[in-house]
C-alpha cells in the first residue's frame, strides 16, 4: 500500500494557497455581536419580577444605568457559564451598570434556583420569570432560549439581544459600543 502523503500534501498546500489573501475578504472568526445601531430603540420594556430575596427586579429598579439581564435555566451548563460571566461583568463594572438574572423556570423550582445561586455565589439580583416570560411572551417577547442576554439602556429600552452563550469580554465590547452610540446621539 502506498502512503498518501506525497499526493495529499501538495493538494493541501494548494488549497491553503488558494484561500483569499486579503484581510478584507475574511470574516471575523469570533467577536462580540453588533449592538442595535438605531438610537431610537423602541418602547421601554415594562416588567416587574420578585427576586429571591424579596426585592423587586423591574424597569424602575434598573433605571438610570445600562442593565444586563441574563436569561438562564438551572439545568443548562451554558447557563451556569453565563451566570458566571455576568458575575464578572457585575464585579468589574459596578456601579456603572446593573446586572441581573432571570431564571426561566416555574416557581416550584425555587429551591433548585436558590441552590444554583448559592453554588455559584451570584452577587446580583436573581428572579424567577412568570409564565408568559417563560413562554417567550410578555416584555421580552421571543426570548425563551437559554442562555440569552438582553441589555437595556438607562431608560429601559432594549439596546441589545443575544441568544446563546456570550462571554464577559464580548459583553464589555457591546457595552462600550452602546456607550459610544449614546455619546454620539447626545451631541
MODELLER restraints for C-alpha pairs under 7 A, 6 or more apart:
rsr = mdl.restraints
at = mdl.atoms
rsr.add(forms.Gaussian(group=physical.xy_distance, feature=features.Distance(at['CA:31:A'], at['CA:170:A']), mean=6.46, stdev=0.5))
rsr.add(forms.Gaussian(group=physical.xy_distance, feature=features.Distance(at['CA:32:A'], at['CA:170:A']), mean=4.39, stdev=0.5))
rsr.add(forms.Gaussian(group=physical.xy_distance, feature=features.Distance(at['CA:32:A'], at['CA:171:A']), mean=6.94, stdev=0.5))
rsr.add(forms.Gaussian(group=physical.xy_distance, feature=features.Distance(at['CA:32:A'], at['CA:173:A']), mean=6.41, stdev=0.5))
rsr.add(forms.Gaussian(group=physical.xy_distance, feature=features.Distance(at['CA:32:A'], at['CA:174:A']), mean=6.55, stdev=0.5))
rsr.add(forms.Gaussian(group=physical.xy_distance, feature=features.Distance(at['CA:34:A'], at['CA:174:A']), mean=6.97, stdev=0.5))
rsr.add(forms.Gaussian(group=physical.xy_distance, feature=features.Distance(at['CA:35:A'], at['CA:159:A']), mean=6.66, stdev=0.5))
rsr.add(forms.Gaussian(group=physical.xy_distance, feature=features.Distance(at['CA:35:A'], at['CA:160:A']), mean=5.13, stdev=0.5))
rsr.add(forms.Gaussian(group=physical.xy_distance, feature=features.Distance(at['CA:35:A'], at['CA:174:A']), mean=6.09, stdev=0.5))
rsr.add(forms.Gaussian(group=physical.xy_distance, feature=features.Distance(at['CA:35:A'], at['CA:178:A']), mean=6.90, stdev=0.5))
rsr.add(forms.Gaussian(group=physical.xy_distance, feature=features.Distance(at['CA:36:A'], at['CA:159:A']), mean=5.76, stdev=0.5))
rsr.add(forms.Gaussian(group=physical.xy_distance, feature=features.Distance(at['CA:36:A'], at['CA:160:A']), mean=5.75, stdev=0.5))
rsr.add(forms.Gaussian(group=physical.xy_distance, feature=features.Distance(at['CA:41:A'], at['CA:157:A']), mean=5.98, stdev=0.5))
rsr.add(forms.Gaussian(group=physical.xy_distance, feature=features.Distance(at['CA:41:A'], at['CA:158:A']), mean=6.24, stdev=0.5))
rsr.add(forms.Gaussian(group=physical.xy_distance, feature=features.Distance(at['CA:41:A'], at['CA:159:A']), mean=6.19, stdev=0.5))
rsr.add(forms.Gaussian(group=physical.xy_distance, feature=features.Distance(at['CA:42:A'], at['CA:157:A']), mean=6.33, stdev=0.5))
rsr.add(forms.Gaussian(group=physical.xy_distance, feature=features.Distance(at['CA:43:A'], at['CA:157:A']), mean=5.88, stdev=0.5))
rsr.add(forms.Gaussian(group=physical.xy_distance, feature=features.Distance(at['CA:44:A'], at['CA:155:A']), mean=6.76, stdev=0.5))
rsr.add(forms.Gaussian(group=physical.xy_distance, feature=features.Distance(at['CA:44:A'], at['CA:156:A']), mean=4.99, stdev=0.5))
rsr.add(forms.Gaussian(group=physical.xy_distance, feature=features.Distance(at['CA:44:A'], at['CA:157:A']), mean=4.38, stdev=0.5))
rsr.add(forms.Gaussian(group=physical.xy_distance, feature=features.Distance(at['CA:45:A'], at['CA:59:A']), mean=6.81, stdev=0.5))
rsr.add(forms.Gaussian(group=physical.xy_distance, feature=features.Distance(at['CA:45:A'], at['CA:139:A']), mean=5.57, stdev=0.5))
rsr.add(forms.Gaussian(group=physical.xy_distance, feature=features.Distance(at['CA:45:A'], at['CA:156:A']), mean=5.67, stdev=0.5))
rsr.add(forms.Gaussian(group=physical.xy_distance, feature=features.Distance(at['CA:45:A'], at['CA:157:A']), mean=5.70, stdev=0.5))
rsr.add(forms.Gaussian(group=physical.xy_distance, feature=features.Distance(at['CA:46:A'], at['CA:59:A']), mean=5.59, stdev=0.5))
rsr.add(forms.Gaussian(group=physical.xy_distance, feature=features.Distance(at['CA:46:A'], at['CA:139:A']), mean=6.20, stdev=0.5))
rsr.add(forms.Gaussian(group=physical.xy_distance, feature=features.Distance(at['CA:47:A'], at['CA:58:A']), mean=5.26, stdev=0.5))
rsr.add(forms.Gaussian(group=physical.xy_distance, feature=features.Distance(at['CA:47:A'], at['CA:59:A']), mean=5.71, stdev=0.5))
rsr.add(forms.Gaussian(group=physical.xy_distance, feature=features.Distance(at['CA:47:A'], at['CA:139:A']), mean=6.27, stdev=0.5))
rsr.add(forms.Gaussian(group=physical.xy_distance, feature=features.Distance(at['CA:48:A'], at['CA:56:A']), mean=6.59, stdev=0.5))
rsr.add(forms.Gaussian(group=physical.xy_distance, feature=features.Distance(at['CA:48:A'], at['CA:57:A']), mean=5.67, stdev=0.5))
rsr.add(forms.Gaussian(group=physical.xy_distance, feature=features.Distance(at['CA:48:A'], at['CA:58:A']), mean=4.15, stdev=0.5))
rsr.add(forms.Gaussian(group=physical.xy_distance, feature=features.Distance(at['CA:48:A'], at['CA:59:A']), mean=6.76, stdev=0.5))
rsr.add(forms.Gaussian(group=physical.xy_distance, feature=features.Distance(at['CA:49:A'], at['CA:56:A']), mean=5.90, stdev=0.5))
rsr.add(forms.Gaussian(group=physical.xy_distance, feature=features.Distance(at['CA:49:A'], at['CA:57:A']), mean=5.17, stdev=0.5))
rsr.add(forms.Gaussian(group=physical.xy_distance, feature=features.Distance(at['CA:49:A'], at['CA:58:A']), mean=6.25, stdev=0.5))
rsr.add(forms.Gaussian(group=physical.xy_distance, feature=features.Distance(at['CA:49:A'], at['CA:127:A']), mean=6.22, stdev=0.5))
rsr.add(forms.Gaussian(group=physical.xy_distance, feature=features.Distance(at['CA:49:A'], at['CA:129:A']), mean=6.79, stdev=0.5))
rsr.add(forms.Gaussian(group=physical.xy_distance, feature=features.Distance(at['CA:50:A'], at['CA:56:A']), mean=4.84, stdev=0.5))
rsr.add(forms.Gaussian(group=physical.xy_distance, feature=features.Distance(at['CA:50:A'], at['CA:57:A']), mean=6.06, stdev=0.5))
rsr.add(forms.Gaussian(group=physical.xy_distance, feature=features.Distance(at['CA:50:A'], at['CA:127:A']), mean=5.81, stdev=0.5))
rsr.add(forms.Gaussian(group=physical.xy_distance, feature=features.Distance(at['CA:51:A'], at['CA:57:A']), mean=6.19, stdev=0.5))
rsr.add(forms.Gaussian(group=physical.xy_distance, feature=features.Distance(at['CA:51:A'], at['CA:125:A']), mean=6.20, stdev=0.5))
rsr.add(forms.Gaussian(group=physical.xy_distance, feature=features.Distance(at['CA:51:A'], at['CA:126:A']), mean=5.30, stdev=0.5))
rsr.add(forms.Gaussian(group=physical.xy_distance, feature=features.Distance(at['CA:51:A'], at['CA:127:A']), mean=4.07, stdev=0.5))
rsr.add(forms.Gaussian(group=physical.xy_distance, feature=features.Distance(at['CA:51:A'], at['CA:128:A']), mean=6.99, stdev=0.5))
rsr.add(forms.Gaussian(group=physical.xy_distance, feature=features.Distance(at['CA:52:A'], at['CA:126:A']), mean=6.03, stdev=0.5))
rsr.add(forms.Gaussian(group=physical.xy_distance, feature=features.Distance(at['CA:52:A'], at['CA:127:A']), mean=5.66, stdev=0.5))
rsr.add(forms.Gaussian(group=physical.xy_distance, feature=features.Distance(at['CA:59:A'], at['CA:156:A']), mean=5.97, stdev=0.5))
rsr.add(forms.Gaussian(group=physical.xy_distance, feature=features.Distance(at['CA:62:A'], at['CA:98:A']), mean=6.60, stdev=0.5))
rsr.add(forms.Gaussian(group=physical.xy_distance, feature=features.Distance(at['CA:63:A'], at['CA:154:A']), mean=5.41, stdev=0.5))
rsr.add(forms.Gaussian(group=physical.xy_distance, feature=features.Distance(at['CA:63:A'], at['CA:155:A']), mean=5.81, stdev=0.5))
rsr.add(forms.Gaussian(group=physical.xy_distance, feature=features.Distance(at['CA:63:A'], at['CA:156:A']), mean=6.31, stdev=0.5))
rsr.add(forms.Gaussian(group=physical.xy_distance, feature=features.Distance(at['CA:64:A'], at['CA:154:A']), mean=4.37, stdev=0.5))
rsr.add(forms.Gaussian(group=physical.xy_distance, feature=features.Distance(at['CA:64:A'], at['CA:155:A']), mean=6.40, stdev=0.5))
rsr.add(forms.Gaussian(group=physical.xy_distance, feature=features.Distance(at['CA:65:A'], at['CA:96:A']), mean=6.66, stdev=0.5))
rsr.add(forms.Gaussian(group=physical.xy_distance, feature=features.Distance(at['CA:65:A'], at['CA:97:A']), mean=5.46, stdev=0.5))
rsr.add(forms.Gaussian(group=physical.xy_distance, feature=features.Distance(at['CA:65:A'], at['CA:98:A']), mean=6.52, stdev=0.5))
rsr.add(forms.Gaussian(group=physical.xy_distance, feature=features.Distance(at['CA:65:A'], at['CA:153:A']), mean=6.62, stdev=0.5))
rsr.add(forms.Gaussian(group=physical.xy_distance, feature=features.Distance(at['CA:65:A'], at['CA:154:A']), mean=4.32, stdev=0.5))
rsr.add(forms.Gaussian(group=physical.xy_distance, feature=features.Distance(at['CA:66:A'], at['CA:97:A']), mean=5.10, stdev=0.5))
rsr.add(forms.Gaussian(group=physical.xy_distance, feature=features.Distance(at['CA:66:A'], at['CA:98:A']), mean=6.27, stdev=0.5))
rsr.add(forms.Gaussian(group=physical.xy_distance, feature=features.Distance(at['CA:66:A'], at['CA:151:A']), mean=6.78, stdev=0.5))
rsr.add(forms.Gaussian(group=physical.xy_distance, feature=features.Distance(at['CA:66:A'], at['CA:152:A']), mean=5.68, stdev=0.5))
rsr.add(forms.Gaussian(group=physical.xy_distance, feature=features.Distance(at['CA:66:A'], at['CA:153:A']), mean=4.69, stdev=0.5))
rsr.add(forms.Gaussian(group=physical.xy_distance, feature=features.Distance(at['CA:66:A'], at['CA:154:A']), mean=5.03, stdev=0.5))
rsr.add(forms.Gaussian(group=physical.xy_distance, feature=features.Distance(at['CA:67:A'], at['CA:97:A']), mean=5.68, stdev=0.5))
rsr.add(forms.Gaussian(group=physical.xy_distance, feature=features.Distance(at['CA:67:A'], at['CA:98:A']), mean=4.45, stdev=0.5))
rsr.add(forms.Gaussian(group=physical.xy_distance, feature=features.Distance(at['CA:67:A'], at['CA:99:A']), mean=5.59, stdev=0.5))
rsr.add(forms.Gaussian(group=physical.xy_distance, feature=features.Distance(at['CA:67:A'], at['CA:151:A']), mean=5.44, stdev=0.5))
rsr.add(forms.Gaussian(group=physical.xy_distance, feature=features.Distance(at['CA:67:A'], at['CA:152:A']), mean=5.08, stdev=0.5))
rsr.add(forms.Gaussian(group=physical.xy_distance, feature=features.Distance(at['CA:67:A'], at['CA:153:A']), mean=6.56, stdev=0.5))
rsr.add(forms.Gaussian(group=physical.xy_distance, feature=features.Distance(at['CA:68:A'], at['CA:98:A']), mean=6.14, stdev=0.5))
rsr.add(forms.Gaussian(group=physical.xy_distance, feature=features.Distance(at['CA:68:A'], at['CA:99:A']), mean=4.73, stdev=0.5))
rsr.add(forms.Gaussian(group=physical.xy_distance, feature=features.Distance(at['CA:68:A'], at['CA:100:A']), mean=6.44, stdev=0.5))
rsr.add(forms.Gaussian(group=physical.xy_distance, feature=features.Distance(at['CA:68:A'], at['CA:149:A']), mean=6.88, stdev=0.5))
rsr.add(forms.Gaussian(group=physical.xy_distance, feature=features.Distance(at['CA:68:A'], at['CA:150:A']), mean=5.89, stdev=0.5))
rsr.add(forms.Gaussian(group=physical.xy_distance, feature=features.Distance(at['CA:68:A'], at['CA:151:A']), mean=4.49, stdev=0.5))
rsr.add(forms.Gaussian(group=physical.xy_distance, feature=features.Distance(at['CA:68:A'], at['CA:152:A']), mean=6.57, stdev=0.5))
rsr.add(forms.Gaussian(group=physical.xy_distance, feature=features.Distance(at['CA:69:A'], at['CA:99:A']), mean=5.75, stdev=0.5))
rsr.add(forms.Gaussian(group=physical.xy_distance, feature=features.Distance(at['CA:69:A'], at['CA:100:A']), mean=4.86, stdev=0.5))
rsr.add(forms.Gaussian(group=physical.xy_distance, feature=features.Distance(at['CA:69:A'], at['CA:101:A']), mean=5.51, stdev=0.5))
rsr.add(forms.Gaussian(group=physical.xy_distance, feature=features.Distance(at['CA:69:A'], at['CA:102:A']), mean=6.90, stdev=0.5))
rsr.add(forms.Gaussian(group=physical.xy_distance, feature=features.Distance(at['CA:69:A'], at['CA:149:A']), mean=5.63, stdev=0.5))
rsr.add(forms.Gaussian(group=physical.xy_distance, feature=features.Distance(at['CA:69:A'], at['CA:150:A']), mean=5.29, stdev=0.5))
rsr.add(forms.Gaussian(group=physical.xy_distance, feature=features.Distance(at['CA:69:A'], at['CA:151:A']), mean=6.25, stdev=0.5))
rsr.add(forms.Gaussian(group=physical.xy_distance, feature=features.Distance(at['CA:70:A'], at['CA:100:A']), mean=6.35, stdev=0.5))
rsr.add(forms.Gaussian(group=physical.xy_distance, feature=features.Distance(at['CA:70:A'], at['CA:101:A']), mean=4.72, stdev=0.5))
rsr.add(forms.Gaussian(group=physical.xy_distance, feature=features.Distance(at['CA:70:A'], at['CA:102:A']), mean=6.01, stdev=0.5))
rsr.add(forms.Gaussian(group=physical.xy_distance, feature=features.Distance(at['CA:70:A'], at['CA:148:A']), mean=5.84, stdev=0.5))
rsr.add(forms.Gaussian(group=physical.xy_distance, feature=features.Distance(at['CA:70:A'], at['CA:149:A']), mean=4.50, stdev=0.5))
rsr.add(forms.Gaussian(group=physical.xy_distance, feature=features.Distance(at['CA:70:A'], at['CA:150:A']), mean=6.58, stdev=0.5))
rsr.add(forms.Gaussian(group=physical.xy_distance, feature=features.Distance(at['CA:71:A'], at['CA:101:A']), mean=6.05, stdev=0.5))
rsr.add(forms.Gaussian(group=physical.xy_distance, feature=features.Distance(at['CA:71:A'], at['CA:102:A']), mean=4.94, stdev=0.5))
rsr.add(forms.Gaussian(group=physical.xy_distance, feature=features.Distance(at['CA:71:A'], at['CA:103:A']), mean=5.81, stdev=0.5))
rsr.add(forms.Gaussian(group=physical.xy_distance, feature=features.Distance(at['CA:71:A'], at['CA:104:A']), mean=6.59, stdev=0.5))
rsr.add(forms.Gaussian(group=physical.xy_distance, feature=features.Distance(at['CA:71:A'], at['CA:146:A']), mean=5.96, stdev=0.5))
rsr.add(forms.Gaussian(group=physical.xy_distance, feature=features.Distance(at['CA:71:A'], at['CA:147:A']), mean=5.48, stdev=0.5))
rsr.add(forms.Gaussian(group=physical.xy_distance, feature=features.Distance(at['CA:71:A'], at['CA:148:A']), mean=5.01, stdev=0.5))
rsr.add(forms.Gaussian(group=physical.xy_distance, feature=features.Distance(at['CA:71:A'], at['CA:149:A']), mean=5.98, stdev=0.5))
rsr.add(forms.Gaussian(group=physical.xy_distance, feature=features.Distance(at['CA:72:A'], at['CA:79:A']), mean=4.99, stdev=0.5))
rsr.add(forms.Gaussian(group=physical.xy_distance, feature=features.Distance(at['CA:72:A'], at['CA:102:A']), mean=6.43, stdev=0.5))
rsr.add(forms.Gaussian(group=physical.xy_distance, feature=features.Distance(at['CA:72:A'], at['CA:103:A']), mean=4.98, stdev=0.5))
rsr.add(forms.Gaussian(group=physical.xy_distance, feature=features.Distance(at['CA:72:A'], at['CA:104:A']), mean=6.00, stdev=0.5))
rsr.add(forms.Gaussian(group=physical.xy_distance, feature=features.Distance(at['CA:72:A'], at['CA:146:A']), mean=4.96, stdev=0.5))
rsr.add(forms.Gaussian(group=physical.xy_distance, feature=features.Distance(at['CA:72:A'], at['CA:147:A']), mean=4.81, stdev=0.5))
rsr.add(forms.Gaussian(group=physical.xy_distance, feature=features.Distance(at['CA:72:A'], at['CA:148:A']), mean=6.86, stdev=0.5))
rsr.add(forms.Gaussian(group=physical.xy_distance, feature=features.Distance(at['CA:73:A'], at['CA:79:A']), mean=6.07, stdev=0.5))
rsr.add(forms.Gaussian(group=physical.xy_distance, feature=features.Distance(at['CA:73:A'], at['CA:103:A']), mean=5.44, stdev=0.5))
rsr.add(forms.Gaussian(group=physical.xy_distance, feature=features.Distance(at['CA:73:A'], at['CA:104:A']), mean=5.61, stdev=0.5))
rsr.add(forms.Gaussian(group=physical.xy_distance, feature=features.Distance(at['CA:73:A'], at['CA:105:A']), mean=6.45, stdev=0.5))
rsr.add(forms.Gaussian(group=physical.xy_distance, feature=features.Distance(at['CA:73:A'], at['CA:146:A']), mean=6.38, stdev=0.5))
rsr.add(forms.Gaussian(group=physical.xy_distance, feature=features.Distance(at['CA:74:A'], at['CA:113:A']), mean=6.37, stdev=0.5))
rsr.add(forms.Gaussian(group=physical.xy_distance, feature=features.Distance(at['CA:74:A'], at['CA:116:A']), mean=6.38, stdev=0.5))
rsr.add(forms.Gaussian(group=physical.xy_distance, feature=features.Distance(at['CA:78:A'], at['CA:147:A']), mean=6.46, stdev=0.5))
rsr.add(forms.Gaussian(group=physical.xy_distance, feature=features.Distance(at['CA:78:A'], at['CA:165:A']), mean=6.38, stdev=0.5))
rsr.add(forms.Gaussian(group=physical.xy_distance, feature=features.Distance(at['CA:79:A'], at['CA:146:A']), mean=6.42, stdev=0.5))
rsr.add(forms.Gaussian(group=physical.xy_distance, feature=features.Distance(at['CA:79:A'], at['CA:147:A']), mean=5.00, stdev=0.5))
rsr.add(forms.Gaussian(group=physical.xy_distance, feature=features.Distance(at['CA:82:A'], at['CA:147:A']), mean=6.70, stdev=0.5))
rsr.add(forms.Gaussian(group=physical.xy_distance, feature=features.Distance(at['CA:82:A'], at['CA:165:A']), mean=6.20, stdev=0.5))
rsr.add(forms.Gaussian(group=physical.xy_distance, feature=features.Distance(at['CA:82:A'], at['CA:166:A']), mean=6.89, stdev=0.5))
rsr.add(forms.Gaussian(group=physical.xy_distance, feature=features.Distance(at['CA:85:A'], at['CA:167:A']), mean=5.97, stdev=0.5))
rsr.add(forms.Gaussian(group=physical.xy_distance, feature=features.Distance(at['CA:85:A'], at['CA:168:A']), mean=4.89, stdev=0.5))
rsr.add(forms.Gaussian(group=physical.xy_distance, feature=features.Distance(at['CA:86:A'], at['CA:99:A']), mean=6.81, stdev=0.5))
rsr.add(forms.Gaussian(group=physical.xy_distance, feature=features.Distance(at['CA:86:A'], at['CA:168:A']), mean=6.61, stdev=0.5))
rsr.add(forms.Gaussian(group=physical.xy_distance, feature=features.Distance(at['CA:87:A'], at['CA:122:A']), mean=6.17, stdev=0.5))
rsr.add(forms.Gaussian(group=physical.xy_distance, feature=features.Distance(at['CA:87:A'], at['CA:123:A']), mean=6.42, stdev=0.5))
rsr.add(forms.Gaussian(group=physical.xy_distance, feature=features.Distance(at['CA:88:A'], at['CA:168:A']), mean=6.88, stdev=0.5))
rsr.add(forms.Gaussian(group=physical.xy_distance, feature=features.Distance(at['CA:89:A'], at['CA:168:A']), mean=5.94, stdev=0.5))
rsr.add(forms.Gaussian(group=physical.xy_distance, feature=features.Distance(at['CA:90:A'], at['CA:98:A']), mean=6.94, stdev=0.5))
rsr.add(forms.Gaussian(group=physical.xy_distance, feature=features.Distance(at['CA:90:A'], at['CA:99:A']), mean=5.88, stdev=0.5))
rsr.add(forms.Gaussian(group=physical.xy_distance, feature=features.Distance(at['CA:99:A'], at['CA:124:A']), mean=6.09, stdev=0.5))
rsr.add(forms.Gaussian(group=physical.xy_distance, feature=features.Distance(at['CA:100:A'], at['CA:124:A']), mean=5.50, stdev=0.5))
rsr.add(forms.Gaussian(group=physical.xy_distance, feature=features.Distance(at['CA:100:A'], at['CA:125:A']), mean=4.97, stdev=0.5))
rsr.add(forms.Gaussian(group=physical.xy_distance, feature=features.Distance(at['CA:100:A'], at['CA:126:A']), mean=5.82, stdev=0.5))
rsr.add(forms.Gaussian(group=physical.xy_distance, feature=features.Distance(at['CA:101:A'], at['CA:125:A']), mean=6.38, stdev=0.5))
rsr.add(forms.Gaussian(group=physical.xy_distance, feature=features.Distance(at['CA:101:A'], at['CA:126:A']), mean=4.67, stdev=0.5))
rsr.add(forms.Gaussian(group=physical.xy_distance, feature=features.Distance(at['CA:101:A'], at['CA:127:A']), mean=6.38, stdev=0.5))
rsr.add(forms.Gaussian(group=physical.xy_distance, feature=features.Distance(at['CA:102:A'], at['CA:126:A']), mean=5.91, stdev=0.5))
rsr.add(forms.Gaussian(group=physical.xy_distance, feature=features.Distance(at['CA:102:A'], at['CA:127:A']), mean=5.06, stdev=0.5))
rsr.add(forms.Gaussian(group=physical.xy_distance, feature=features.Distance(at['CA:102:A'], at['CA:128:A']), mean=5.71, stdev=0.5))
rsr.add(forms.Gaussian(group=physical.xy_distance, feature=features.Distance(at['CA:102:A'], at['CA:129:A']), mean=5.93, stdev=0.5))
rsr.add(forms.Gaussian(group=physical.xy_distance, feature=features.Distance(at['CA:103:A'], at['CA:127:A']), mean=6.16, stdev=0.5))
rsr.add(forms.Gaussian(group=physical.xy_distance, feature=features.Distance(at['CA:103:A'], at['CA:128:A']), mean=4.84, stdev=0.5))
rsr.add(forms.Gaussian(group=physical.xy_distance, feature=features.Distance(at['CA:103:A'], at['CA:129:A']), mean=5.78, stdev=0.5))
rsr.add(forms.Gaussian(group=physical.xy_distance, feature=features.Distance(at['CA:104:A'], at['CA:128:A']), mean=6.40, stdev=0.5))
rsr.add(forms.Gaussian(group=physical.xy_distance, feature=features.Distance(at['CA:104:A'], at['CA:129:A']), mean=5.33, stdev=0.5))
rsr.add(forms.Gaussian(group=physical.xy_distance, feature=features.Distance(at['CA:104:A'], at['CA:134:A']), mean=5.13, stdev=0.5))
rsr.add(forms.Gaussian(group=physical.xy_distance, feature=features.Distance(at['CA:105:A'], at['CA:128:A']), mean=6.48, stdev=0.5))
rsr.add(forms.Gaussian(group=physical.xy_distance, feature=features.Distance(at['CA:105:A'], at['CA:129:A']), mean=6.60, stdev=0.5))
rsr.add(forms.Gaussian(group=physical.xy_distance, feature=features.Distance(at['CA:105:A'], at['CA:134:A']), mean=6.81, stdev=0.5))
rsr.add(forms.Gaussian(group=physical.xy_distance, feature=features.Distance(at['CA:107:A'], at['CA:128:A']), mean=6.65, stdev=0.5))
rsr.add(forms.Gaussian(group=physical.xy_distance, feature=features.Distance(at['CA:132:A'], at['CA:138:A']), mean=5.58, stdev=0.5))
rsr.add(forms.Gaussian(group=physical.xy_distance, feature=features.Distance(at['CA:133:A'], at['CA:140:A']), mean=6.75, stdev=0.5))
rsr.add(forms.Gaussian(group=physical.xy_distance, feature=features.Distance(at['CA:134:A'], at['CA:144:A']), mean=5.88, stdev=0.5))
rsr.add(forms.Gaussian(group=physical.xy_distance, feature=features.Distance(at['CA:135:A'], at['CA:144:A']), mean=6.22, stdev=0.5))
rsr.add(forms.Gaussian(group=physical.xy_distance, feature=features.Distance(at['CA:136:A'], at['CA:142:A']), mean=4.65, stdev=0.5))
rsr.add(forms.Gaussian(group=physical.xy_distance, feature=features.Distance(at['CA:136:A'], at['CA:143:A']), mean=5.01, stdev=0.5))
rsr.add(forms.Gaussian(group=physical.xy_distance, feature=features.Distance(at['CA:136:A'], at['CA:144:A']), mean=4.59, stdev=0.5))
rsr.add(forms.Gaussian(group=physical.xy_distance, feature=features.Distance(at['CA:145:A'], at['CA:163:A']), mean=6.69, stdev=0.5))
rsr.add(forms.Gaussian(group=physical.xy_distance, feature=features.Distance(at['CA:146:A'], at['CA:164:A']), mean=6.51, stdev=0.5))
rsr.add(forms.Gaussian(group=physical.xy_distance, feature=features.Distance(at['CA:147:A'], at['CA:163:A']), mean=6.58, stdev=0.5))
rsr.add(forms.Gaussian(group=physical.xy_distance, feature=features.Distance(at['CA:147:A'], at['CA:164:A']), mean=5.17, stdev=0.5))
rsr.add(forms.Gaussian(group=physical.xy_distance, feature=features.Distance(at['CA:147:A'], at['CA:165:A']), mean=5.76, stdev=0.5))
rsr.add(forms.Gaussian(group=physical.xy_distance, feature=features.Distance(at['CA:148:A'], at['CA:162:A']), mean=5.59, stdev=0.5))
rsr.add(forms.Gaussian(group=physical.xy_distance, feature=features.Distance(at['CA:148:A'], at['CA:163:A']), mean=4.38, stdev=0.5))
rsr.add(forms.Gaussian(group=physical.xy_distance, feature=features.Distance(at['CA:148:A'], at['CA:164:A']), mean=5.22, stdev=0.5))
rsr.add(forms.Gaussian(group=physical.xy_distance, feature=features.Distance(at['CA:148:A'], at['CA:165:A']), mean=6.63, stdev=0.5))
rsr.add(forms.Gaussian(group=physical.xy_distance, feature=features.Distance(at['CA:149:A'], at['CA:161:A']), mean=5.78, stdev=0.5))
rsr.add(forms.Gaussian(group=physical.xy_distance, feature=features.Distance(at['CA:149:A'], at['CA:162:A']), mean=5.26, stdev=0.5))
rsr.add(forms.Gaussian(group=physical.xy_distance, feature=features.Distance(at['CA:149:A'], at['CA:163:A']), mean=6.59, stdev=0.5))
rsr.add(forms.Gaussian(group=physical.xy_distance, feature=features.Distance(at['CA:150:A'], at['CA:158:A']), mean=6.89, stdev=0.5))
rsr.add(forms.Gaussian(group=physical.xy_distance, feature=features.Distance(at['CA:150:A'], at['CA:160:A']), mean=5.60, stdev=0.5))
rsr.add(forms.Gaussian(group=physical.xy_distance, feature=features.Distance(at['CA:150:A'], at['CA:161:A']), mean=4.51, stdev=0.5))
rsr.add(forms.Gaussian(group=physical.xy_distance, feature=features.Distance(at['CA:150:A'], at['CA:162:A']), mean=6.54, stdev=0.5))
rsr.add(forms.Gaussian(group=physical.xy_distance, feature=features.Distance(at['CA:151:A'], at['CA:158:A']), mean=5.99, stdev=0.5))
rsr.add(forms.Gaussian(group=physical.xy_distance, feature=features.Distance(at['CA:151:A'], at['CA:159:A']), mean=5.61, stdev=0.5))
rsr.add(forms.Gaussian(group=physical.xy_distance, feature=features.Distance(at['CA:151:A'], at['CA:160:A']), mean=5.03, stdev=0.5))
rsr.add(forms.Gaussian(group=physical.xy_distance, feature=features.Distance(at['CA:151:A'], at['CA:161:A']), mean=6.52, stdev=0.5))
rsr.add(forms.Gaussian(group=physical.xy_distance, feature=features.Distance(at['CA:152:A'], at['CA:158:A']), mean=4.45, stdev=0.5))
rsr.add(forms.Gaussian(group=physical.xy_distance, feature=features.Distance(at['CA:152:A'], at['CA:159:A']), mean=5.35, stdev=0.5))
rsr.add(forms.Gaussian(group=physical.xy_distance, feature=features.Distance(at['CA:153:A'], at['CA:159:A']), mean=5.92, stdev=0.5))
